[in-house]
Amino acid sequence: MERIFDERRRGVTHAVVLPWSRTLEVCWSNIRHRLGRCLISFVCIAVVAAFLTSATTSQLLVSELTQAGDVHTQAVLERAGVFAANAAAEQRQHDRRVWLMALSAFLCLVGISNTILMSVTERYREIGTLKCLGALDSFVVRLFLVESIFIGALASAAGGLLGYALGVLQTGAALEFSLLSAGPCLRTLGVALASAVVLGTVLTTLAAIYPAYVAARMKPVEAMRTEI
């Protein structure tokens, strides 16, 4: 951190504006030093991503099989009860899945926001030091958002892979593994994994907005006086 604000020590009075490469370096250093807190967010995001990806994978695979004209495939789907008895029952199943996914996403949002707020509390002195050395509010916001996006993308990718594997196993166990050919599985992997990464990253970014705003609005003097 001393190298970052070397210009300020040499008497330069303008506000510190760091390049993105230096921002990424600072963010990676913060993640390594607070690995425990980051793991909490990582697990929270990965679990939600795994759940959503598992459900998405099962739906996509069943849709692929439904479109097949194979008589044996259709018989297996009917025997497994994939087709609802009527439109009302099918709509109820769809609404139930949407509700569970929305609830999981909300819980993830709250959990990540709470974790990041705790991180802000632990970093009062660090934030105060940065602002005393000339860091702008936008730089503080950038630090928290970049850290959250980095964690969110990695956790979503890990959770997406786990959820995809669970979805394939669930679909194969409910139907027949012999029906799951390489083509549908690969197409499903691309769609499900991309959806998990995008959704997880967006959720993490949204969860980090308020904590980042709180950190940026802190007054340097008050932050330096805080006893942790």
C-alpha positions as CSV (number, residue, x, y, z in Angstrom):
1,M,0.0,0.0,0.0
2,E,2.9,2.3,0.6
3,R,4.0,2.1,-3.1
4,I,0.5,3.1,-4.2
5,F,0.5,6.5,-2.7
6,D,4.2,7.3,-3.2
7,E,3.3,10.4,-5.2
8,R,1.3,11.7,-2.2
9,R,4.3,11.4,0.1
10,R,6.5,13.3,-2.4
11,G,4.2,16.3,-2.0
12,V,1.8,15.9,-4.9
13,T,-1.5,17.5,-3.7
14,H,-3.9,16.3,-6.3
15,A,-6.4,13.4,-5.6
16,V,-5.0,9.9,-6.1
17,V,-6.3,8.3,-9.3
18,L,-5.0,4.7,-9.6
19,P,-5.0,2.7,-12.8
20,W,-7.1,-0.5,-13.1
21,S,-4.1,-2.7,-12.9
22,R,-3.2,-1.3,-9.5
23,T,-6.8,-1.5,-8.3
24,L,-6.8,-5.2,-9.2
25,E,-3.5,-5.7,-7.3
26,V,-5.0,-4.0,-4.2
27,C,-8.2,-6.1,-4.4
28,W,-6.3,-9.4,-4.7
29,S,-4.2,-8.4,-1.7
30,N,-7.3,-7.7,0.3
31,I,-8.9,-11.0,-0.6
32,R,-5.8,-12.9,0.4
33,H,-5.6,-11.1,3.7
34,R,-9.3,-11.6,4.5
35,L,-9.6,-15.1,3.1
36,G,-12.0,-16.2,5.9
37,R,-14.6,-13.5,5.2
38,C,-14.2,-14.1,1.4
39,L,-14.9,-17.8,1.9
40,I,-18.2,-17.0,3.6
41,S,-19.4,-15.0,0.6
42,F,-17.9,-17.6,-1.8
43,V,-19.8,-20.5,-0.2
44,C,-23.0,-18.5,-0.1
45,I,-22.9,-17.6,-3.7
46,A,-21.7,-21.1,-4.8
47,V,-24.6,-22.8,-3.0
48,V,-27.2,-20.5,-4.7
49,A,-25.5,-20.9,-8.1
50,A,-25.5,-24.7,-7.6
51,F,-29.2,-24.8,-6.8
52,L,-30.2,-22.6,-9.7
53,T,-27.9,-24.4,-12.1
54,S,-29.2,-27.8,-11.0
55,A,-32.8,-26.8,-11.6
56,T,-31.9,-25.2,-14.9
57,T,-29.9,-28.2,-16.1
58,S,-32.8,-30.6,-15.3
59,Q,-35.3,-28.4,-17.2
60,L,-33.1,-28.0,-20.2
61,L,-32.3,-31.7,-20.4
62,V,-35.9,-32.7,-20.1
63,S,-36.8,-30.1,-22.8
64,E,-34.2,-31.6,-25.1
65,L,-35.6,-35.1,-24.5
66,T,-39.1,-33.9,-25.0
67,Q,-38.4,-32.7,-28.4
68,A,-36.9,-36.0,-29.5
69,G,-39.2,-38.2,-31.5
70,D,-38.0,-41.4,-30.1
71,V,-40.8,-43.6,-28.8
72,H,-38.7,-45.1,-26.0
73,T,-37.7,-41.6,-24.8
74,Q,-41.3,-40.5,-24.7
75,A,-42.3,-43.6,-22.8
76,V,-39.5,-43.0,-20.2
77,L,-40.6,-39.4,-19.7
78,E,-44.2,-40.4,-19.2
79,R,-43.3,-43.2,-16.8
80,A,-41.2,-40.8,-14.8
81,G,-44.1,-38.4,-14.5
82,V,-42.3,-35.5,-16.2
83,F,-45.5,-34.5,-18.0
84,A,-48.0,-32.9,-15.8
85,A,-51.6,-34.3,-15.8
86,N,-53.0,-30.9,-16.8
87,A,-52.0,-27.3,-17.5
88,A,-52.9,-26.1,-14.0
89,A,-50.6,-28.7,-12.3
90,E,-47.8,-27.8,-14.7
91,Q,-48.2,-24.1,-13.9
92,R,-48.2,-24.8,-10.1
93,Q,-44.9,-26.7,-10.5
94,H,-43.4,-23.9,-12.5
95,D,-44.5,-21.3,-9.9
96,R,-43.0,-23.4,-7.1
97,R,-39.7,-23.6,-8.9
98,V,-39.6,-19.8,-9.6
99,W,-40.5,-19.1,-5.9
100,L,-37.7,-21.3,-4.6
101,M,-35.2,-19.7,-7.0
102,A,-36.3,-16.1,-6.0
103,L,-36.1,-16.9,-2.3
104,S,-32.6,-18.4,-2.7
105,A,-31.5,-15.4,-4.6
106,F,-32.9,-13.0,-2.0
107,L,-31.2,-14.9,0.9
108,C,-27.9,-14.8,-1.0
109,L,-28.3,-11.1,-1.5
110,V,-28.9,-10.5,2.2
111,G,-26.1,-12.8,3.3
112,I,-23.5,-11.2,0.9
113,S,-24.5,-7.7,1.9
114,N,-24.1,-8.6,5.6
115,T,-20.7,-10.1,5.0
116,I,-19.4,-7.1,3.1
117,L,-20.7,-4.7,5.7
118,M,-18.8,-6.7,8.3
119,S,-15.7,-6.3,6.1
120,V,-16.3,-2.6,6.0
121,T,-16.4,-2.4,9.8
122,E,-13.1,-4.3,10.0
123,R,-11.4,-2.0,7.5
124,Y,-12.4,1.4,9.0
125,R,-8.8,2.4,9.7
126,E,-7.6,1.2,6.3
127,I,-10.4,3.2,4.5
128,G,-9.6,6.3,6.7
129,T,-5.9,6.0,5.7
130,L,-6.7,5.7,2.0
131,K,-8.9,8.8,2.2
132,C,-6.3,10.8,4.2
133,L,-3.8,10.0,1.5
134,G,-6.1,11.4,-1.1
135,A,-8.2,8.5,-2.3
136,L,-11.4,9.6,-3.9
137,D,-14.8,8.1,-2.9
138,S,-15.0,6.6,-6.4
139,F,-11.8,4.7,-5.7
140,V,-13.1,3.2,-2.4
141,V,-16.3,2.2,-4.2
142,R,-14.3,0.6,-7.0
143,L,-12.2,-1.4,-4.6
144,F,-15.3,-3.0,-2.9
145,L,-17.1,-3.6,-6.2
146,V,-14.2,-5.2,-8.0
147,E,-13.5,-7.5,-5.0
148,S,-17.2,-8.5,-5.0
149,I,-17.3,-9.1,-8.7
150,F,-14.1,-11.2,-8.6
151,I,-15.5,-13.4,-5.8
152,G,-18.9,-13.6,-7.4
153,A,-17.6,-14.7,-10.7
154,L,-15.4,-17.4,-9.2
155,A,-18.0,-18.7,-6.8
156,S,-20.7,-18.7,-9.5
157,A,-18.5,-20.7,-11.8
158,A,-17.7,-23.3,-9.1
159,G,-21.3,-23.5,-8.0
160,G,-22.4,-23.7,-11.6
161,L,-20.2,-26.7,-12.3
162,L,-21.4,-28.4,-9.2
163,G,-25.0,-27.7,-9.9
164,Y,-24.6,-28.9,-13.5
165,A,-23.2,-32.2,-12.3
166,L,-26.0,-32.6,-9.7
167,G,-28.6,-31.7,-12.4
168,V,-27.3,-34.4,-14.8
169,L,-27.2,-37.0,-12.0
170,Q,-30.7,-36.1,-10.9
171,T,-32.1,-36.3,-14.4
172,G,-30.3,-39.5,-15.2
173,A,-31.5,-41.1,-12.0
174,A,-35.1,-40.0,-12.6
175,L,-35.0,-41.2,-16.2
176,E,-32.2,-43.2,-17.8
177,F,-28.6,-42.3,-18.1
178,S,-28.5,-43.9,-21.6
179,L,-30.8,-41.1,-22.8
180,L,-28.3,-38.4,-21.9
181,S,-26.1,-38.1,-25.0
182,A,-23.1,-35.9,-25.3
183,G,-24.7,-33.3,-27.6
184,P,-27.6,-32.2,-25.3
185,C,-25.3,-32.4,-22.2
186,L,-22.7,-30.1,-23.8
187,R,-25.4,-27.6,-24.9
188,T,-26.9,-27.6,-21.5
189,L,-23.6,-27.1,-19.9
190,G,-22.9,-23.9,-21.9
191,V,-26.3,-22.4,-21.2
192,A,-26.5,-23.4,-17.5
193,L,-22.9,-22.3,-16.7
194,A,-23.2,-19.0,-18.4
195,S,-26.5,-18.2,-16.7
196,A,-25.0,-19.1,-13.3
197,V,-21.9,-16.9,-13.8
198,V,-24.0,-13.9,-15.0
199,L,-26.6,-14.3,-12.3
200,G,-24.1,-14.8,-9.5
201,T,-22.0,-11.9,-10.5
202,V,-25.0,-9.6,-10.8
203,L,-26.3,-10.6,-7.4
204,T,-22.9,-10.1,-5.8
205,T,-22.5,-6.7,-7.4
206,L,-26.0,-5.6,-6.2
207,A,-25.2,-6.8,-2.7
208,A,-22.0,-4.8,-2.6
209,I,-23.4,-1.5,-3.7
210,Y,-24.7,-0.4,-0.3
211,P,-21.6,-1.5,1.7
212,A,-19.4,0.2,-0.9
213,Y,-21.5,3.4,-0.6
214,V,-21.2,3.3,3.2
215,A,-17.4,2.9,3.0
216,A,-17.0,5.7,0.5
217,R,-19.1,8.2,2.6
218,M,-17.0,7.7,5.7
219,K,-15.1,10.7,7.0
220,P,-11.4,10.1,7.3
221,V,-11.1,11.5,10.8
222,E,-13.9,9.4,12.1
223,A,-12.6,6.3,10.5
224,M,-9.1,6.8,12.0
225,R,-10.6,7.3,15.5
226,T,-12.7,4.1,15.4
227,E,-11.5,1.3,17.7
228,I,-12.1,-2.2,16.2
